[in-house]
Structure formats: C-alpha cells, structure tokens
Amino acid sequence: MRSWLVVVLIVACPNAARSDPDAKAQANAAYGDAEILFQGGDYVRAAEKFRLAYKLDPDPGYLFNIAQSYRLGNDCTNAADFYRQFLAKIPNPPNLAKITVWLQDTELCAELRTRDVKIVPDPKPEPKIVPRPDPKPKIVPHHEATPAIAADSGRTKRRLAFVAGGLGIAALSVAGFFTWDVGYLADQRARFLLTCTTNAPCSSATPDRYDDRANRAAQVARVGYVVGGAALVGGAALYLLGRKGEQPVTIAPTPNGAMVLSGFAF
C-alpha cells in the first residue's frame, strides 16, 4: 500500500503577519505528541493533537495530517471535511489525484453512514504521515519563511557529493606532489653519490637522510591515493543517489506571497 507525503513551504511577503515563536514551539510539541500517537495506531487522538498544532500554527500541511489521521481512524466525516479544507488552502498539490480519490472515498463513506450502512474499516491502514516540521524557521532573503515539513535529502546528498569530490581532488593533488618528491629525492641522492671518490669518500649519513625522506614521501603519497580515490567514488555515489531523490515542485501564488509545494511517494 502506498501513501503520499506533501512537503509544504509557505513563502510570505514582507507585509505578512509574523508568527508567534511561543505558539510555534507549542505547535511543534503538539506535533510530536501526534506523531507518537499516529505511529502507535491511535489515529483519532493523533488527529486531535494535529488540530491543536494547526490552531497554534496555521500551516496547511497540518490539515493534510488531520485528514489522514481521521481517515485511518475510520472517521469518514471529519476526514472528508479536512481534505476539503486542505484543497481549499492548496488547490493544486503535487499528489492532487491521490487526495481526490481519498476525498471521494471518505465522502461516500460519510454518506453511507448517514443511511446507517455498516462500513468495514481498512484492515491494513497506512502508517505514514507528513514528516515533523523543522522547529527552526528557514530564512529566505527579504522574506519570512515558515519551517518546511521535510528536508530535501537529494540536494543534501549532492552537496555532500561535491564536498567529497573536492576532498578527493585535494588528496590526489597531495599524493601527486609527494610522488614527484620521491623522484626528486632519488635524483638528489644519486647526484650526491657522484661527488664521492676513493680519495674523497662521502659519509653515509647524507644518503640515509635522502632515503628516509623518500620513504616518508612514498607513504604520504600512498595514503593520498587511497583517500582521494575513496572520496571520489563516494562523491559519485552520493551524487547519483541525490539525483534519484529529485521531485517536481509546484509554485502557487497566494494573497501574501507564494506557496511552494513538492511531494514524494514511499
């Protein structure tokens, strides 16, 4: 069984009302309680906690969570009502087709219950909800932004891929330098030995110093090649994984600015 997440980021204009930090903190606490109840299968109580979070912080993502909780809790009437409220706030979410099916199902369920028709609950409810909102607001230049419900893991992986690639290139550069240094020290040792003759023998201390330095340079070069190669391979893997996580984004205008929505299935 598949379920959809809706990631909602509301970008407000400068003239939008500022949210109360205390209310937002209380909303996050209510969300945490709701998430625990939801994962434990107590969907109706989870819906009540989500409603409290929405009252404290009117983020449309909470409306979706409330509807999901009521639907899985077999409260068709409330589920249909909150799906409608969610679509009124966000008319064109990325998973509109899926939400439309859920709305139609819950409306039909509510209608049948008014006729006193017995409804058999879903034996395998979908134990998924929208991820917990980030308690720290994301800052957008010249705008105020509310916390996003879920992070863009694909973008994070690509950023880590570039960091790993940079470290890999740096490590290979260091390894290349010390490889050159090994050859340079060998040449210097050979030139020194050419100056030694039977009449003017040389001390073995100087060749030994060249050998020690060359051995240390060779060890550093080997470590650099291993670390650099591993970093480049890891960076390439992270970049490919990050690209797989990309999802379409929808931007909808609002009276106070714009609303950015994205979604992914799991």
N, C-alpha and C positions, 0 to 999 in steps of 0.2 A: 504494500500500500504506500502511495506516495503522498507527500504533503508539501506545501509551498511556504516559503518564508517571504515576507515582504520587508525590505530594508527601506526605511523612510528617513529622509534628511530634509528638514524644512529650512530653507534659507530665507531669512526675513530681511526686509529693507530696514534702513536706519530708523524709520519712524514707527517700527513695530514695537508693541509693548514688551518691556523687559520681564522675564520670568523671575519669580521669587526663588532665590537659592535655597531657602529653607523648605519651600514647598517641593522643589525638585528633588531635594535629598529625601524627603518623606515619600515622594513618589517612587524613587529608586528602592527604598526599603520595602514599600508595599509590593513592588515588582518582584523583589527577591522572595518574599513570602509566597506570592502567587506562583512563582516558578517551582518552588518546592512542592506546593500542593498539586500543581499540574503534573509534575513528574511522578507523584505518588498516586495519581488517578482520581484525586478529589477535585473534579473539574468545576463543580458549581461553586465551591468555596474559592477556588482559584479565580473564577470569573468575578466574584465579589471583590477580591483583592485587586484585580486588574482595573475594575471600575473605580476603586479608591485612587489608584495610581493615575488614572485618566482625569479624575476630578482635581487632583493636585497639579498635574502637568498634562494639559490637553494635547498630547501628541497623538495623531491619528493612528499610529501603529498600535496603541493600546486598544482601540476599537476592534482591530482585527483579532487581537489576542482574546478579547472578551467574547467575540462571536465564536471563535474556535473552541473556547472552553465550554460555552453553553451548548454548542453542537455536540461535542463529545460527552457532555453531561446529560444529553438527551432532553435538553430544554429547547425545543424547536422554536417556540415563540420568541424568546429573548435572542436566540441565535440569529433568526431572520432579521429582527429589529436592528441588531448591531452590525450585521453585514450591510444593511441598507445605510446605516449611519456612516460606516467606513467608506462606502462607494460615494456617498454624498460629499464627503471630505476629499476623497481621492477618486475621481470618476474614471480614470484610466490607468489603473495599476498594471504592472507587467504581467501578473497572473489573473487578469480580468476574467478569462474564460473559466478558470477553475473556481473562482469566487462566485461567478454567476451560477454554476452548477450547484454549489453548496447553498446559495441563497434559494434557488428553486426547490431543492430538496427540503430545506427547513420550512419554507412557506407551505409546501404540500403537507409536510408532517404536522404543522400547526393547524392547517385547515381540517385534516382528518381527526385531530384531537378534539376540535370543536364539535365534531359529529360523534364523539365517543367511540372512535375506532381505535383498537389497540395497535400500538406501534412497537415492533420488535427492535430493540436497540442494536447498534452495530456491535458484533461480538469481538471485533478487533479494532478498537479506537486508535487513532493516530496520535502517538505520544510525542508530538512535536509542537513547539510554539515559536514565536519570534524571539530571537536572542535578546538577552538583557541589555537595556540601553547603557551606553557609556556614561558614568556619573560625571565625567569631566566634559564640559561643552567644547566642541571643536570650533576653533576661531577661524573665521573667513575674513580676509582684509576688507575693511569698510563695511562689514555686515556683521550681524549677530547670527549665530547658528545654534540650534538645539542639538543634543547628542545624537549621533547615529545609533540605530539599534544593533547593527552588526558591522564589523570592520571588513575592509577589503583585503582579504588574505592573499588574493592573487597579486595585488600591487605590492604588498609587503614582501612576498617571495621574489618578485622581480627586482625590488630594491636590494634585497639581500644577495641576489644573484650578481648584480653589478658590483657590490662591495666585495664579494668573494672573487670575482674576476679581477678587480683591481689589486687585491692582495696576491692573487696568483701571478699576475704580471710582475708585481714588485719582487716577489720571491724568486721568480725565474731570472729577473734582471740581476739580483744579488748573486744568484748561482752562476750566471754567465760571467760576472766580473771576477769571482774567485776562481773560476775555471781558467780565465785568462791569466790571473795572478800565479796559478800553479806553473803555467808555461813560462811566464816571465822569470820566476824564481829559479827554474831549472836552467834557463839561459844564463842568468847571473852566476849561478854556481859553476857552470861549465867555463865561463869566461875567467872566473877567479882561478880555477884549476890550471888554465892555460898559462897563468903567470908564474906557476910554481915550476922550479927546475931542480936538478940534482944539487947544483951549487947553492940555490936559494929555496930550500923546501918551505912549504906552507904549513901552517898549523891546521889541524883537523877541526878546530872549533868553528871556523867560518863556514865550511861546507855543512857541518852539523846544524848550524843555525838556519841555513837555507833549506835543509831537509825538514826541519821542524816546522818552519813557516809554510812550506809547501804542503805538508801533511795536514796542518790545520786548515789551510785554504781548501784542500780537497774535501775535507769533512764538511765544511760550511757549504760548499757547492753541492754536495750530495743531498744535504738536508734541504737546501733551497729548491732543488729539482723535485724532491718528493712533495714538499709543502706546496710549491707552485702548481704542480700537476694536479694534486688533490683539490686545491682551491678552484682551479679552472673547471675540473669535472663537476664538482659540487655546484658551482655557479651555473653551469649549463643545465644541470638537473633542476635547480630551483627556478630558472627562467622558464623552462618548459612546463613545470608544474604551475607556475604563475599564469601562464597564458591559458592553460586549461580552465582556470577559475574565472575567466572574464565573462561577464554577463551584460546584456543590453541595459541601458539606462534611459529613463523617460524623464523629461523635464516639463512640468505643467505650471503655467502662470497662476498666481494667487493674488488677492487684493493687496497683500502686503509684501509681495516679492515673488518668489518662485519655489516650487516643490520638486525635489529631485528624488526619483524612485528607481530602485533596482530590485531584482529578485533572483533566487536560485532554488533549484529543486534538490531534495535529498530523499 
